[in-house]
Amino acid sequence: MKTLPPTSALLAVLCAVTLLTACDGPELMPWHTLVLKNEYSEERADDITSLDDYLELEAALFAELDQQIYARSDTGPAEALERYSRGSLADPDQRQPNWNRTFELRIDSPRGGVLLLHGMSDSPYSLRALGETLQQRGYTVLGLRLPGHGTLPSGLLDLQWRDMSAVVKLGMAHLALRAPGQPLYIVGYSTGAALALDYALELSAKPQSQATLPPVTRLVLLSPAIGVSPGAALAKWSRRLSHLPGLDRLAWLDMEPEFDPYKYNSFATNAAEQVYELTQSVAQRLASRPADAPPLPPMLILKSTVDATVSNNAVVDRLLLKLPPERDELVVFDINRFAANTSLLIKDPGPFTARLIADQQLPFTLTLVTNSNTDSRAVAAYTKLPYAAGHSHSEDLGRRWPAGVFSLSHVALPFPPNDPLYGQHRPADSTQIFLGQQAMQGERGVLKIPGDFLLRLRHNPFYQYQLERVLKWLD
């Protein structure tokens, strides 16, 4: 009997496993299947030509959400933690304003404008705290809701990354009107960082765009999605198979209870595909930029050395090494070397940071935030200037790793320890759901909440230091 080539055999096994997986799993809920009609797509670009147009459509979208989901959902004790149950602890409208929607923090005579771009499956809430501080510092701030977000997980089923890119342009044009003649900045988190780069690359590559799109002065990128797992390239095949009868669950990489008011717990296969396509597009344009192309804006990049979502090496190899020298800065937060017994680590990020510190040809400034020594939870920042042989100076941050915390995470960076939803402690007067640091122990398989959700840190113990770096960068 003729045997299959190794590649074909592997694909056959993957298909078999995929089909078996599709036949099992949780039931699809209305928020997995209902596609709202008033969501933006690039096909509406001829009609939606300003942020005001977009906000009018967004208002219709949330009215449709109320009519199609909230008005038809059960309420009561059994739904107390259900996001899509009116009046529940997880109902986004229990907190005002509803941070799932685009927000604008205006100020008279602003010193500049800042566009905030959240990540895939997130909402404008992700950068709320930073936005409020920037307003206090004299900036007009626009926290943009990206298409497909803030409503139902099903909003990610048909989303295209160019839909999000188109809305970024509307946001920048609006900020230019709000802060005429002042510098404009973009702060992007995760996928939002890739969208910020997409905008800057288009400005640099197309001279005609410079006549219609406002320039961006500087970028701040948090946990940037520059490279993702190669496995994301396979997402399109699962998505295509999901259209076959009985295989609709293949449209979802994760299907979880929806108890987070500002982030989808379920993750559409198409969302992974779009992040992959966006990061590939950005990487290809960075790699093929001609030497005489207009320079991209200077960038401050902040991320954790351990990140289960995006690649560390891609930030350096695909982005920072492609940029002009001696302009950009990378701040990396190491693991807690006092708490993390290296024998328990699946993969120590030490080789990544050691590579950067040893590289005398590194053209950007590197700051490593790590333990002052392995016998202490005290933290210091070690800074290495471009082309230096080692760290140039160190700074005691006067901060310590909290007990029980062994690292930051991809999702931790934007949130301060006092965040009322994801922070270190539940607010004393809170009557809403709290998803921050909490100790819950018992038997596995009892709670609906996945174990990795409880383990993953969702706030940044060093947020104040990060904030100081961001403010200094913008000022």
C-alpha atoms as one frame of an Amber mdcrd trajectory, in Angstrom:
protein
   0.000   0.000   0.000   1.291   3.439  -0.926   2.116   5.578   2.104   1.367
   9.268   2.416   4.253  11.755   2.350   5.118  13.002   5.867   3.540  16.417
   5.263   0.312  14.913   3.939   0.185  12.452   6.814   0.608  15.269   9.315
  -2.181  17.266   7.671  -4.425  14.213   7.727  -3.824  13.745  11.451  -4.458
  17.440  12.091  -7.708  17.297  10.134  -8.846  14.232  12.066  -8.063  15.847
  15.417  -9.751  19.068  14.309 -12.915  17.263  13.246 -13.078  15.312  16.504
 -12.639  18.545  18.452 -15.420  20.177  16.474 -17.848  17.475  17.547 -17.252
  18.175  21.227 -17.252  21.305  23.325 -19.593  23.856  24.864 -22.827  24.951
  23.274 -22.769  27.976  20.999 -24.577  30.894  22.622 -26.300  33.849  20.913
 -23.204  36.005  21.444 -21.235  33.455  19.423 -23.610  33.408  16.463 -25.447
  36.738  16.174 -23.749  39.181  13.818 -24.745  42.781  14.515 -25.676  44.738
  11.401 -24.500  48.181  12.519 -20.817  47.332  12.874 -18.272  49.216  10.785
 -16.395  47.602   7.918 -14.193  49.098   5.234 -17.086  48.648   2.807 -18.810
  51.543   4.612 -15.872  53.892   4.032 -17.753  55.981   1.464 -20.496  56.730
   4.001 -18.412  56.855   7.200 -15.912  59.612   6.474 -15.348  61.115   9.935
 -15.200  60.063  13.552 -18.596  61.701  14.092 -20.032  59.378  11.439 -18.354
  56.436  13.144 -19.758  57.409  16.551 -23.249  57.718  15.085 -22.923  54.192
  13.708 -21.505  53.031  17.050 -24.568  54.406  18.854 -26.808  52.407  16.518
 -24.624  49.347  17.113 -25.025  49.476  20.890 -28.766  50.091  20.554 -28.922
  46.953  18.404 -26.905  45.076  21.041 -29.451  46.063  23.694 -32.393  44.984
  21.549 -30.972  41.722  20.249 -29.133  40.447  23.339 -29.808  42.249  26.618
 -33.562  42.571  26.109 -33.783  38.814  25.445 -31.388  37.516  28.117 -32.452
  36.006  31.428 -31.750  37.847  34.662 -31.486  36.666  38.241 -29.090  34.884
  40.614 -28.127  32.237  38.053 -26.916  34.989  35.713 -25.201  37.096  38.396
 -21.809  36.800  36.674 -23.083  36.829  33.096 -21.883  39.767  31.004 -24.933
  39.656  28.757 -27.511  39.708  31.558 -28.875  43.155  32.360 -28.042  44.262
  35.896 -25.558  41.455  36.587 -22.243  42.042  38.336 -20.543  41.769  34.936
 -22.951  44.003  33.018 -20.756  46.742  31.455 -23.481  49.326  32.048 -23.079
  48.821  35.801 -19.969  50.976  35.438 -20.349  54.424  33.923 -19.331  55.359
  31.392 -19.440  52.104  29.470 -15.761  51.775  28.587 -16.543  49.387  25.736
 -17.390  52.451  23.668 -15.121  55.037  22.083 -14.269  57.753  24.600 -12.807
  61.220  24.224 -11.085  63.122  27.029 -10.894  66.725  25.880  -9.071  69.736
  27.244  -8.953  73.384  26.246  -5.765  74.443  24.437  -4.217  70.936  24.420
  -0.466  70.471  24.145  -1.065  67.549  21.791  -3.374  64.707  20.901  -3.030
  61.021  21.819  -4.800  58.132  20.094  -5.202  54.991  22.236  -5.529  51.655
  20.404  -6.513  48.527  22.350  -5.760  44.908  21.507  -7.657  42.098  19.804
 -10.718  40.969  21.823 -10.201  43.903  24.242 -11.937  47.275  24.520 -11.021
  50.945  25.073 -10.999  50.162  28.817  -7.523  48.663  28.398  -5.891  52.105
  28.131  -8.396  54.073  30.212  -6.035  54.708  33.136  -3.279  56.018  30.883
  -5.755  58.174  28.997  -7.010  59.848  32.162  -3.454  60.675  33.228  -2.609
  62.072  29.804  -5.642  64.341  29.952  -4.429  65.637  33.318  -1.067  66.358
  31.673  -2.682  68.555  29.031  -3.364  66.180  26.146  -6.614  65.613  24.300
  -7.127  61.844  24.299  -9.177  59.588  22.028  -9.738  55.997  23.174 -10.935
  54.336  19.988 -13.186  51.282  19.928 -11.927  49.112  17.114 -14.542  47.429
  14.887 -15.776  44.080  16.158 -14.991  44.939  19.765 -16.888  45.927  22.889
 -20.104  44.147  21.885 -20.225  40.397  21.160 -17.451  37.859  20.537 -19.211
  37.173  17.224 -18.025  40.612  16.138 -14.659  38.982  15.424 -16.042  36.309
  13.089 -15.968  38.464   9.950 -13.599  41.228  11.038 -10.782  42.184   8.657
  -7.671  43.944   9.916  -8.140  46.618   7.267 -11.466  47.522   8.926  -9.503
  48.452  12.035  -6.825  50.229  10.015  -9.458  52.405   8.339 -10.891  53.503
  11.687  -7.416  54.431  12.970  -7.237  56.974  10.153 -10.587  58.443  11.215
  -9.275  58.751  14.757  -6.083  60.520  13.735  -7.964  62.943  11.491 -10.278
  63.762  14.403  -7.384  64.400  16.782  -5.787  66.749  14.261  -8.971  68.847
  14.419  -9.040  68.757  18.228  -5.371  69.725  18.618  -4.608  71.905  15.581
  -0.929  72.510  15.017   0.050  70.297  17.969   1.972  66.991  17.883  -0.040
  63.786  17.651   0.948  60.489  19.276  -0.327  56.917  19.165  -0.233  54.503
  22.099  -0.896  50.963  20.898  -1.370  47.862  23.029  -0.836  44.400  21.500
  -2.701  44.373  18.156  -3.198  48.109  18.630   0.590  48.472  18.443   0.641
  46.708  15.078  -2.100  49.059  13.867  -0.029  52.048  15.007   2.891  50.749
  12.944   0.588  50.117   9.990  -0.474  53.772  10.094   3.106  55.033  10.339
   4.258  52.748   7.527   1.510  53.952   5.206   2.463  57.562   5.852   6.096
  56.766   5.118   5.492  54.675   2.005   2.846  56.754   0.222   3.690  60.433
  -0.267   0.102  61.077  -1.319  -1.076  59.925   2.122   0.902  62.714   3.765
  -1.454  65.244   2.202  -4.547  63.623   3.722  -3.367  61.859   6.897  -1.975
  63.708   9.937   1.631  62.856  10.843   2.396  60.986  14.043   5.239  62.409
  16.140   6.041  59.445  18.401   4.743  55.962  19.190   4.363  54.074  22.457
   3.926  50.316  22.015   2.844  48.081  24.921   3.200  44.286  24.537   3.321
  44.864  20.770   2.107  42.192  18.369   5.022  42.204  15.927   5.225  38.443
  15.597   2.842  35.718  16.743   2.953  31.930  16.819   3.473  30.361  13.364
   0.501  28.183  14.226  -1.711  31.222  13.721  -1.167  30.769   9.984  -3.317
  27.626  10.199  -6.277  29.548  11.602  -7.673  30.243   8.141  -8.130  26.528
   7.483 -10.168  26.034  10.646 -12.225  29.087   9.755 -12.963  27.713   6.293
 -13.937  24.319   7.672 -16.268  26.000  10.174 -18.657  26.849   7.337 -19.356
  23.149   6.765 -22.461  21.635   8.424 -21.785  20.533  11.991 -18.348  22.159
  12.186 -19.400  25.612  13.384 -17.346  25.254  16.590 -14.196  25.413  14.464
 -14.884  29.134  14.144 -13.666  29.401  17.757 -10.233  28.793  19.215 -11.638
  29.336  22.709 -15.224  29.221  23.940 -15.484  30.340  27.552 -18.175  31.848
  29.784 -18.452  35.607  29.225 -17.987  37.206  32.642 -15.485  39.955  31.778
 -17.319  43.236  31.088 -14.527  44.659  28.911 -12.903  41.716  27.146 -14.156
  38.694  25.240 -13.230  35.392  26.872 -14.190  33.505  23.705 -11.712  33.989
  20.871 -12.688  33.593  17.231 -10.427  31.684  14.860 -10.702  34.587  12.445
  -9.280  36.934  15.092  -6.076  34.881  15.184  -5.995  34.892  11.391  -6.344
  38.673  11.225  -3.608  39.289  13.801  -1.325  36.997  11.823  -2.125  38.731
   8.526  -1.599  42.175  10.066   1.747  41.280  11.647   2.920  39.676   8.408
   1.978  42.788   6.452   3.820  45.046   8.898   6.907  42.798   8.936   7.072
  42.585   5.145   6.848  46.354   4.762   9.508  46.910   7.417  11.845  44.438
   5.714  11.395  45.953   2.252  11.637  49.646   3.165  14.100  51.457   0.886
  17.050  53.124   2.560  15.872  56.572   1.474  12.322  56.142   2.803  11.115
  58.834   5.217  11.935  57.732   8.781   9.279  56.210  10.975   8.475  58.064
  14.208  10.641  57.259  17.259   9.241  54.428  19.379   9.157  53.531  23.054
   8.411  49.824  23.448   7.533  48.184  26.767   6.948  44.468  27.270   7.424
  41.503  29.555  10.250  39.043  28.907   7.656  36.284  29.244   4.672  36.638
  26.948   2.368  33.791  25.950   0.780  35.862  23.176   3.485  37.574  21.109
   7.158  37.059  20.245  10.051  38.795  22.015  12.546  38.150  19.241  10.230
  39.634  16.612  10.193  42.966  18.456  13.969  43.150  18.092  14.635  41.406
  14.786  11.581  42.448  12.779  11.179  45.964  14.149  13.927  47.620  16.180
  16.822  46.403  14.028  15.031  47.771  10.945  14.889  51.335  12.311  17.397
  54.224  12.237  19.931  54.037  15.089  19.972  55.873  18.404  16.323  56.968
  18.508  14.218  54.159  19.931  13.949  52.589  23.372  13.002  49.112  24.571
  12.002  48.490  28.193  11.673  44.842  29.201  10.349  43.570  32.520  12.194
  40.433  33.619  10.742  37.601  35.695  11.028  37.772  39.476  14.441  36.185
  39.927  13.883  35.948  43.673  10.678  33.957  43.367  11.204  31.964  40.193
  13.173  28.807  40.856  14.789  28.237  37.470  14.344  24.480  37.812  10.563
  25.026  37.646  10.612  27.230  34.557   9.517  25.745  31.247  11.610  28.356
  29.445  13.849  30.922  31.127  13.843  34.273  29.259  17.400  34.871  30.479
  19.045  34.012  27.126  16.912  36.659  25.388  18.001  39.459  27.706  21.593
  38.179  27.825  21.723  38.326  24.033  20.637  41.963  24.047  22.989  43.041
  26.814  25.980  41.356  25.150  25.291  42.786  21.682  27.606  45.779  21.174
  25.925  46.589  17.843  22.494  47.146  19.356  21.337  50.479  17.859  18.654
  51.331  20.430  18.511  52.033  24.166  17.662  48.975  26.272  16.361  49.024
  29.843  16.020  45.785  31.800  13.802  45.958  34.882  14.817  43.093  37.151
  15.755  42.160  40.705  18.592  44.126  42.269  19.961  40.692  43.156  18.564
  37.187  43.327  18.284  37.353  47.124  15.849  40.254  47.120  12.463  41.243
  45.705  13.758  44.823  45.303  13.777  45.967  41.679  16.223  48.093  39.683
  16.372  49.339  36.096  19.585  48.620  34.182  20.018  50.789  31.083  22.278
  50.016  28.116  22.854  52.822  25.614  23.159  52.177  21.857  26.364  50.375
  20.854  27.452  49.980  24.485  29.289  46.878  25.717  27.066  46.470  28.774
  24.647  48.381  30.930  25.643  52.023  31.254  23.896  52.842  34.505  21.380
  51.442  36.968  18.560  52.960  38.981  17.012  51.612  42.177  13.285  51.921
  41.524  12.277  51.834  45.182   9.788  49.106  44.313   9.565  45.399  45.068
   7.982  42.380  43.476   4.718  41.623  45.301   4.715  38.369  47.232   3.508
  35.479  45.103   4.093  37.187  41.736   6.718  35.505  39.545   6.358  37.562
  36.353   4.288  40.039  34.425   2.144  38.860  31.523   1.096  40.058  28.088
  -2.153  41.455  29.472  -0.746  43.011  32.658   1.119  46.032  31.330  -1.697
  48.588  30.741  -3.379  48.211  34.134  -2.300  49.878  37.408  -2.434  47.964
  40.711  -5.462  50.012  41.803  -7.512  49.130  38.723 -11.055  48.467  39.994
 -11.530  45.433  37.735  -8.110  43.819  37.235  -6.079  45.300  40.088  -4.316
  43.961  43.151  -7.194  44.456  45.590 -10.945  44.582  45.287 -12.256  48.128
  45.879 -13.828  48.348  49.342 -17.138  49.741  48.084 -17.361  47.739  44.869
 -20.638  46.065  43.935 -19.326  44.884  40.551 -17.341  41.847  39.519 -13.633
  41.844  40.398 -11.229  39.858  38.199  -7.915  40.966  39.677  -5.469  39.230
  41.969  -7.314  36.799  44.191  -6.429  33.539  45.885  -8.912  30.780  45.043
  -8.118  27.187  45.874 -10.105  23.990  45.851 -10.582  21.046  43.522  -9.939
  21.367  39.785 -12.870  21.070  37.412 -15.296  22.745  39.829 -15.288  26.365
  38.632 -16.396  27.568  35.225 -13.449  29.974  35.262 -10.412  28.404  33.521
  -7.411  27.782  35.753  -5.054  29.788  33.548  -7.360  32.800  33.911  -6.869
  32.715  37.674  -3.104  32.282  37.314  -2.436  35.062  34.796  -1.468  38.426
  36.295  -3.771  41.208  35.069  -2.144  44.328  36.483   1.341  45.798  36.401
   3.079  46.156  39.808   5.522  48.540  38.113   2.869  50.609  36.383   4.063
  53.849  38.001   7.572  53.397  36.592   6.101  52.553  33.197   3.882  55.644
  33.372   6.883  57.849  34.158   8.697  56.465  31.120   5.697  57.086  28.861
   5.158  60.647  30.099   8.845  61.469  29.685   8.770  60.027  26.163   5.780
  62.133  25.126   6.899  65.300  26.919
